[in-house]
Amino acid sequence: MSRSTAEAPVILSCGDPAGVGPELAVKAWEALGAALPFVWIGDPAHLPRGTKLREIDHPAEAMTQAGNGLCVLPHAFPSAALPGEPNLENAQAVIDVIARGVALVMRGEGLALTTAPINKRVLKDGAGFSFPGHTEYLAHLAGGAKVVMMLASERVTPPCRVVPATIHIALRDVPTAFTPDLLRETVRITSEGLRRDFGLENPRLAVAGLNPHAGEGGAMGREEMEWIGAVVESLRKEGYAVTGPLPPDTMFHPAARARYDGAICSYHDQALIPIKTLDFDGGVNVTLGLPFVRTSPDHGTAYDIAGTGKASPASLISALKMAQKMGAARRG
C-alpha cells in the first residue's frame, strides 16, 4: 500500500442502497462531522431527500470539506433505490463500489475501508456474485489473502474481541471443520492483526474449548484432550501468548476478559452471542489478514426499517472510528 498520502479519509461503501446504509451514512456524518473525515461512495440520488452533501472528485478533498456536508464520490447506479425493496438491477453497481473502495485504500488514497451492509442473495441473483460474503470478496480482491473475521467492541470495559474459527456452517459440521490447522492459522492471523492494527505488542489470546466445560476431562467431549490443548501448547512454544482451551461459559465476564486481548472461538454463536449481549448496537466486524484495514457495522441491510428513520447509526459510527484508529496504527 502506498504511503504517499500523509492524510487520508476513511472510505465508506454504500452497500445495498435499498437498505439502511444510505440513511446511516448521513446520520454518521451528522454525529461525526469534521472530527472523522470519511467519504461515501454511491449514487447521490439514493441518499435521503434533503441530505446536506458535497460531491468531490478525490478522497483527499474530504480532509478539508467534511464539515460542509457528507462528502460523496459519485458512482452512477442504473436504477432508483426504494427503501426496503432491493433491486436486482443495482447489484453490479453495489459490487463495483466495493471494488472501487478497495482500489482507493490499496493506493493509499483512503486510510481504511468501511463497508455498509449488502444482501448476498440480491448480488448473486442480480450479478452472479459467487462469494459467500463481503469478507471472501475482499480477500479475492486482495489476491487471495488468508483472513479471519473478528467482532470487536471497545465501548465495553475491558474491550471484547472475538474470532470464530468457523463461521457460517451448521453446528453439526463444526467438529469436522474445526481442525488443528485451522486453529493454528486463526491464532496466527489474529495475533498479527492485533499487533499491526491495534498496537498490541504481544497480543494475549484465549482459545475456547469446543465442548461444554472444555470437555471436563473427556466427560463431555475429547477434542480438548486429543488435540486442542496440544495445538495451544505448540503455539506457545512458537512465542504466541495463547492460553486454553478454556470453558466457554466463563470466558466473557469482565474479570475474565481482562486476562486476554482476543478470544478464539470454535463456532459462530460461541463468539457472537457474548459480544452481541455486551454491545448489541456498537459491535464492529473487522477483517484481519487483509493488506488494508476493513471494518463494517455488525448488522445487515434491515430492509424492514429502511427509510423509517428508526435505524441506529451506533454500529456504523463505531466501525468508522475503529477504521480510523486501525488505519492510523497501520501507517505508524
C-alpha positions in Angstrom: 0.0 0.0 0.0 1.3 3.4 -0.9 2.2 5.8 1.9 2.4 8.8 -0.4 -0.7 10.3 1.1 0.1 11.8 4.5 -3.5 12.2 5.5 -6.5 10.4 4.0 -10.1 9.8 5.0 -11.9 6.6 5.7 -13.8 5.2 2.6 -17.4 4.1 3.2 -19.0 1.9 0.5 -22.7 2.4 0.0 -23.8 -1.2 0.4 -27.3 -2.1 -0.7 -29.0 1.2 -1.5 -32.4 -0.2 -0.6 -31.2 -1.0 2.9 -30.3 1.3 5.8 -26.8 2.1 4.5 -27.6 5.5 2.9 -29.5 6.9 5.8 -26.9 5.6 8.3 -24.1 7.3 6.4 -26.0 10.6 6.8 -26.6 10.0 10.5 -22.9 9.1 11.0 -21.8 12.3 9.2 -24.2 14.4 11.4 -22.7 12.8 14.5 -19.0 13.0 13.4 -18.7 15.9 11.1 -15.2 17.1 10.5 -13.9 15.1 13.6 -13.7 12.0 11.5 -13.4 12.7 7.7 -14.9 9.9 5.6 -16.1 9.6 2.0 -19.3 7.8 0.9 -19.1 6.1 -2.5 -22.5 5.7 -4.1 -25.3 7.4 -6.1 -26.2 10.7 -4.5 -29.8 10.1 -5.7 -30.0 7.2 -3.2 -29.4 9.4 -0.2 -32.4 10.7 1.9 -34.1 13.7 0.5 -32.6 16.9 1.9 -29.2 15.4 2.7 -26.5 18.0 3.1 -23.8 16.7 0.8 -20.7 17.7 -1.1 -19.7 15.9 -4.2 -16.0 15.6 -4.6 -13.6 14.3 -7.2 -10.8 12.9 -5.0 -10.9 11.5 -1.4 -8.3 14.0 -0.2 -10.9 16.8 -0.5 -12.7 15.3 2.4 -9.9 16.2 4.8 -10.9 19.9 4.5 -14.6 19.6 3.3 -16.0 17.1 5.8 -17.6 19.7 7.9 -19.5 21.2 5.0 -21.6 18.1 4.2 -21.4 14.4 3.6 -18.5 14.0 1.2 -19.6 11.9 -1.8 -17.6 10.3 -4.5 -20.5 9.8 -7.1 -21.0 6.4 -8.5 -23.8 6.0 -11.0 -26.4 3.3 -10.5 -28.8 2.1 -13.2 -32.0 2.4 -11.1 -33.6 4.3 -8.3 -33.4 2.9 -4.8 -36.7 2.4 -2.8 -36.2 1.7 0.9 -36.9 -1.9 1.7 -37.2 -3.0 -1.9 -34.0 -4.5 -3.2 -33.4 -4.0 -6.9 -31.5 -6.6 -8.9 -30.6 -4.0 -11.5 -28.4 -2.3 -9.0 -26.5 -5.4 -7.9 -23.5 -5.0 -10.2 -23.0 -1.4 -9.2 -23.0 -2.4 -5.5 -20.2 -4.8 -6.3 -18.3 -2.2 -8.3 -18.5 0.3 -5.4 -16.8 -2.3 -3.1 -14.0 -2.8 -5.7 -13.6 0.9 -6.1 -13.3 1.4 -2.4 -10.6 -1.3 -2.2 -8.7 0.2 -5.0 -8.6 3.6 -3.2 -7.3 2.2 0.0 -4.8 0.0 -1.7 -3.4 3.1 -3.4 -3.3 4.9 -0.1 -6.0 7.4 -1.1 -8.1 6.1 1.7 -7.0 5.4 5.2 -9.2 2.4 5.6 -12.4 0.8 4.2 -15.7 0.6 6.0 -18.4 -1.3 4.2 -22.2 -0.8 4.6 -24.3 -4.0 4.6 -25.0 -5.9 1.4 -27.6 -8.7 0.6 -25.6 -11.6 -0.8 -28.7 -13.2 -2.4 -29.5 -10.0 -4.3 -25.9 -9.7 -5.6 -26.0 -13.4 -6.7 -29.3 -13.2 -8.4 -28.7 -9.8 -10.0 -25.0 -10.0 -10.9 -23.8 -13.6 -10.4 -21.9 -12.8 -7.3 -20.1 -16.0 -6.4 -18.7 -15.2 -3.0 -20.3 -16.2 0.4 -20.0 -12.6 1.5 -18.1 -9.4 1.8 -15.1 -11.0 3.6 -14.4 -13.5 0.9 -14.8 -11.0 -1.9 -12.4 -8.6 -0.2 -9.9 -11.4 0.2 -10.2 -12.2 -3.5 -9.6 -8.5 -4.4 -6.5 -8.6 -2.2 -5.1 -11.5 -4.2 -6.4 -14.4 -2.1 -5.3 -13.2 1.3 -5.9 -15.6 4.3 -8.3 -13.7 6.6 -10.3 -14.1 9.7 -13.5 -12.4 10.9 -13.3 -10.6 14.2 -16.2 -8.9 16.1 -15.0 -6.2 18.4 -16.3 -3.6 20.8 -14.2 -1.1 22.5 -17.2 0.5 24.1 -17.2 -2.1 26.9 -14.5 -2.4 29.6 -12.4 -4.4 29.1 -12.8 -4.5 25.3 -14.4 -7.6 23.8 -12.8 -9.0 20.7 -13.9 -12.4 19.4 -12.9 -14.5 16.4 -15.0 -17.5 15.3 -12.7 -20.0 13.6 -15.6 -21.5 11.7 -18.3 -19.1 10.6 -21.5 -19.7 8.6 -21.8 -23.5 8.8 -24.2 -25.8 10.5 -23.4 -26.7 14.1 -23.2 -30.4 13.2 -20.4 -29.6 10.8 -18.2 -27.7 13.3 -16.3 -30.7 14.8 -15.1 -31.7 11.3 -14.4 -28.2 10.0 -12.6 -27.1 13.2 -9.2 -28.6 12.7 -5.7 -28.2 14.2 -4.5 -26.4 11.0 -7.5 -24.0 11.1 -6.9 -23.2 14.8 -3.2 -22.6 14.1 -3.9 -20.3 11.2 -6.6 -18.4 13.1 -4.3 -17.7 16.0 -1.5 -16.6 13.8 -3.6 -14.2 11.7 -5.4 -12.8 14.8 -2.2 -12.2 16.7 -0.6 -10.4 13.7 -3.7 -8.4 13.1 -3.9 -7.2 16.8 -0.2 -6.4 16.7 -0.3 -4.5 13.4 -3.7 -2.8 13.6 -4.4 -2.4 17.3 -0.9 -1.6 18.6 -0.7 -4.6 20.9 3.0 -5.6 21.1 2.3 -9.2 22.2 -1.4 -9.9 22.0 -2.8 -12.3 24.6 -5.2 -14.8 23.0 -7.6 -17.2 24.8 -8.8 -20.3 23.0 -12.3 -21.5 23.9 -13.0 -25.2 24.2 -15.3 -26.8 21.7 -17.3 -28.7 24.3 -19.2 -27.6 27.4 -16.7 -27.0 30.3 -13.9 -27.5 27.8 -14.7 -31.2 27.7 -14.4 -31.6 31.5 -11.6 -34.1 31.3 -13.2 -36.1 28.5 -16.6 -36.5 30.1 -18.2 -34.0 27.7 -16.0 -34.4 24.6 -12.4 -35.3 23.9 -11.3 -32.7 21.3 -9.7 -30.6 24.1 -7.7 -33.5 25.3 -6.9 -35.1 22.0 -5.7 -32.0 20.0 -6.8 -28.5 21.0 -4.6 -28.4 24.1 -1.6 -29.7 22.1 -2.1 -27.1 19.4 -2.2 -24.3 22.0 1.0 -25.6 23.6 2.8 -25.8 20.3 1.7 -22.2 19.6 3.1 -21.1 22.9 6.4 -22.7 22.0 6.4 -20.6 18.8 6.1 -17.5 21.0 2.4 -16.7 20.9 0.8 -15.5 24.1 -2.1 -18.0 24.0 -3.9 -19.9 26.7 -6.6 -22.6 26.6 -8.7 -24.5 25.9 -10.9 -22.6 28.4 -14.5 -23.3 29.4 -16.5 -21.1 27.0 -19.2 -20.2 29.6 -16.8 -18.5 31.9 -14.7 -16.5 29.4 -16.6 -13.4 28.9 -17.3 -11.7 32.2 -15.2 -8.6 32.8 -12.6 -10.2 35.1 -12.0 -13.0 32.5 -11.8 -10.6 29.6 -9.1 -8.6 31.4 -6.8 -11.6 31.1 -6.8 -11.6 27.3 -6.9 -9.3 24.3 -8.9 -11.6 21.9 -10.9 -14.8 22.2 -10.6 -17.6 19.6 -13.9 -19.5 19.4 -14.7 -22.7 17.6 -18.0 -21.6 16.0 -20.2 -18.7 15.2 -22.6 -18.4 18.1 -19.9 -19.2 20.7 -18.2 -15.9 19.6 -21.2 -13.7 18.6 -23.6 -14.3 21.5 -21.2 -12.7 24.1 -20.4 -9.6 22.1 -24.0 -9.0 20.9 -25.1 -9.3 24.5 -22.4 -6.9 25.8 -22.8 -4.3 23.0 -25.6 -5.1 20.6 -25.6 -1.7 18.9 -21.9 -0.9 18.8 -20.2 -4.1 17.7 -17.9 -3.8 14.7 -17.0 -6.5 12.2 -13.3 -6.4 11.4 -11.4 -8.4 8.7 -7.9 -9.3 9.8 -5.3 -10.5 7.4 -6.0 -8.1 4.5 -3.3 -5.8 3.1 -5.6 -2.9 4.1 -7.9 -2.1 7.0 -11.6 -3.1 6.7 -14.4 -2.7 9.2 -18.2 -2.8 8.9 -21.2 -2.4 11.2 -22.4 -5.6 12.8 -25.8 -5.6 11.3 -27.5 -6.3 7.9 -29.5 -4.3 5.4 -32.5 -4.1 7.8 -35.0 -3.8 4.9 -37.9 -3.8 7.4 -36.9 -0.5 8.9 -35.1 1.1 5.9 -36.4 4.6 5.2 -38.3 4.9 8.5 -35.6 6.7 10.4 -35.5 4.1 13.1 -32.1 2.6 12.3 -29.4 3.3 14.9 -26.0 4.6 13.5 -24.1 3.4 16.6 -22.5 0.4 14.9 -21.5 2.3 11.8 -20.1 5.1 13.9 -18.1 2.6 15.9 -16.9 1.0 12.7 -15.7 4.3 11.3 -13.9 5.2 14.5 -12.3 1.8 14.6 -11.3 2.0 11.0 -9.6 5.4 11.6 -7.8 4.1 14.7 -6.6 0.9 12.9 -5.6 2.8 9.8 -3.5 5.2 11.8 -1.9 2.3 13.7 -1.0 0.5 10.5 0.5 3.7 9.0 2.6 4.1 12.1 
